[in-house]
Amino acid sequence: MNNPALLNEQHYINRILLGDSFEILSSFPDDCVDLIFADPPYNLQLNQALWRPNNTKVDAVNDAWDQFDSFAAYDDFTRAWLLAVRRVMKPTATIWVSGTYHNIFRVGSIMQDVGFWILNTVTWFKPNAMPNFRGTRLKNDVEFVIWAKYDERSRYTFHHHLVKQFNDFSAGKQLGSVWHIGATSRAERLKDDAGNKLHSTQKPEELLKRIIVASSNPGDVVLDPFVGSGTTAAVAKQLHRRWIGIEREPRYVAAARERVEQTQPLLPNDPLIAGATREKPKRVPFKLLIEQAYLTVGQTLYLDKPEHEATIIENGQIRANGFVGSIHRVGAQLKQTPSCNGWKHWYFVDDDGQRRQLDDLRNAVRATTKR
Ligand SMILES: C[S@@+](CC[C@H](N)C(=O)[O-])C[C@H]1O[C@@H](n2cnc3c(N)ncnc32)[C@H](O)[C@@H]1O
C-alpha cells in the first residue's frame, strides 16, 4: 500500500472530494475502484479569442486548468495521473479517458506505456457541434474516448447485450464504437449565479450512461479524478453504482455536490439495473457430463459441418482425425476456423436414436445444479 495514513471507505465512497487528485489519490488503498472515467484537461492550446461571424465571442475552453507550458509538461502530468489511478484500480477494472485531437494521441500512447491494454476507442460524434467559423479547417464535431483494461491479461466487465440498446445506427444490434450523442443540452447544463455556463466542458449524461452501463455492475465503485460539474457521479448514482469524484475548483465541487444530492436513482426494476444484475449462466465443464453419466468414455460425437465423428476419451477430451483436445479445440481444427463453440457444433445420439446438440446436455446439467 502506498500511504500509511489510508482513508476509510466512508471518507471517499459516495463523495465529491475537494482537492488535488494526486494528493487525494495517494491516501487511497490499492485496488479499491471498479471503473474509472477521466476527462482530464485537454491542453487545447487556445492562444486567441474565437469570434463568430456576427462578432459575438465564442465561449471556448480557455480556463487556467487547461493550460500547460509545453507538450512535455502535459505528458508528465498525464503519466503521473494515469499511474496514480492505475494503483487504485482493481485488476478487473477498466478505464475510459476522453479527449480531443489536441491530446488523445498523447494520452493513448502514455496509457500503453504505463501498462494499460486498449480495448476500443469510441468516436463521439456531436451532430450539433459548433462550426469552424473561419472556414480554415473541418468542423470539429468529434471527441474520443479510449477504453482500456488494466493489462493485457486482465479480465473485465462488459455488458455486451445490455448496450445493444445504445446502437444509434441499427437498433438492437451489436454496439459499435461511433456514438451519436448531442453536445450537452441547455436543459442539462449547470449555470452559475449570473446564468452563464458553470463549466466549459460539462459532458452529456448520455455519454456517461453508456460507459457505466457497459463496463460496471450495480454496487461497483466508479472514480472520476477530474469530476468537474459532477456528471460521472450523478450518472453513477442514477445507475445504482457508488462514486468518488475529485475536483480542485471549489465552485465546481459545490455545484457537483448539489447536483448529486438532487439526483434520483432509477427504480430497481429498470432494465438498465435489472439487466446488469441478471446472473450469468453457470459454467459447465464438458468433463462433468461424463462424471454425471450423461455421456460415456468411448461414445461417438458428430460434428455438423464438415461432417466428422469423434470419440470421447479420458479427461473430458475427444479424439478425431488425429486431433486430441477439448470439444472446442478439436471442432476448430476440423472446421479450420480460429474458434468453435463445441457445445453448439457437436451432436450425440440419445436413447431414442435422435441426434441432439451437446448444448441440450449442458442445459440439463444447469437445470439440475440450480440453487
Ligand atoms: C475537462 S474538465 C472535466 C469536466 C467533467 N467531465 C464534467 O462533466 O463536468 C477537467 C476538470 O479537472 C479539474 N482538474 C484539473 N487538474 C486537476 C487536479 N490535479 N486535481 C483535481 N482536479 C483537477 C479542472 O478543474 C476541471 O474541472
The ligand as an SDF file (V2000), in Angstrom:
LIG
                    3D

 27 29  0  0  0  0  0  0  0  0999 V2000
  -12.3210   18.5620  -18.6590 C   0  0  0  0  0  0  0  0  0  0  0  0
  -12.8530   19.0440  -17.0870 S   0  0  0  0  0  0  0  0  0  0  0  0
  -13.9710   17.7490  -16.5740 C   0  0  0  0  0  0  0  0  0  0  0  0
  -15.4280   18.0600  -16.8190 C   0  0  0  0  0  0  0  0  0  0  0  0
  -16.3750   16.9750  -16.3470 C   0  0  0  0  0  0  0  0  0  0  0  0
  -16.2320   15.7660  -17.1340 N   0  0  0  0  0  0  0  0  0  0  0  0
  -17.8330   17.4170  -16.3750 C   0  0  0  0  0  0  0  0  0  0  0  0
  -18.6830   16.7210  -16.9850 O   0  0  0  0  0  0  0  0  0  0  0  0
  -18.1400   18.4470  -15.8030 O   0  0  0  0  0  0  0  0  0  0  0  0
  -11.4300   18.7790  -16.1180 C   0  0  0  0  0  0  0  0  0  0  0  0
  -11.5720   19.1780  -14.6700 C   0  0  0  0  0  0  0  0  0  0  0  0
  -10.4110   18.7360  -13.9660 O   0  0  0  0  0  0  0  0  0  0  0  0
  -10.1230   19.6560  -12.9290 C   0  0  0  0  0  0  0  0  0  0  0  0
   -8.7020   19.4380  -12.5750 N   0  0  0  0  0  0  0  0  0  0  0  0
   -7.6060   19.6920  -13.3230 C   0  0  0  0  0  0  0  0  0  0  0  0
   -6.4900   19.2770  -12.6930 N   0  0  0  0  0  0  0  0  0  0  0  0
   -6.8930   18.7300  -11.5180 C   0  0  0  0  0  0  0  0  0  0  0  0
   -6.2110   18.1040  -10.4420 C   0  0  0  0  0  0  0  0  0  0  0  0
   -4.8830   17.9670  -10.4450 N   0  0  0  0  0  0  0  0  0  0  0  0
   -6.9380   17.6390   -9.4050 N   0  0  0  0  0  0  0  0  0  0  0  0
   -8.2890   17.7670   -9.3860 C   0  0  0  0  0  0  0  0  0  0  0  0
   -8.9890   18.3500  -10.3820 N   0  0  0  0  0  0  0  0  0  0  0  0
   -8.3070   18.8230  -11.4430 C   0  0  0  0  0  0  0  0  0  0  0  0
  -10.4310   21.0010  -13.5480 C   0  0  0  0  0  0  0  0  0  0  0  0
  -10.6990   21.9590  -12.5430 O   0  0  0  0  0  0  0  0  0  0  0  0
  -11.6620   20.6760  -14.4110 C   0  0  0  0  0  0  0  0  0  0  0  0
  -12.8640   20.9520  -13.7250 O   0  0  0  0  0  0  0  0  0  0  0  0
  1  2  1  0
  2  3  1  0
  2 10  1  0
  3  4  1  0
  4  5  1  0
  5  6  1  0
  5  7  1  0
  7  8  2  0
  7  9  1  0
 10 11  1  0
 11 12  1  0
 11 26  1  0
 12 13  1  0
 13 14  1  0
 13 24  1  0
 14 15  1  0
 14 23  1  0
 15 16  2  0
 16 17  1  0
 17 18  1  0
 17 23  2  0
 18 19  1  0
 18 20  2  0
 20 21  1  0
 21 22  2  0
 22 23  1  0
 24 25  1  0
 24 26  1  0
 26 27  1  0
M  CHG  2   2   1   9  -1
M  END
$$$$
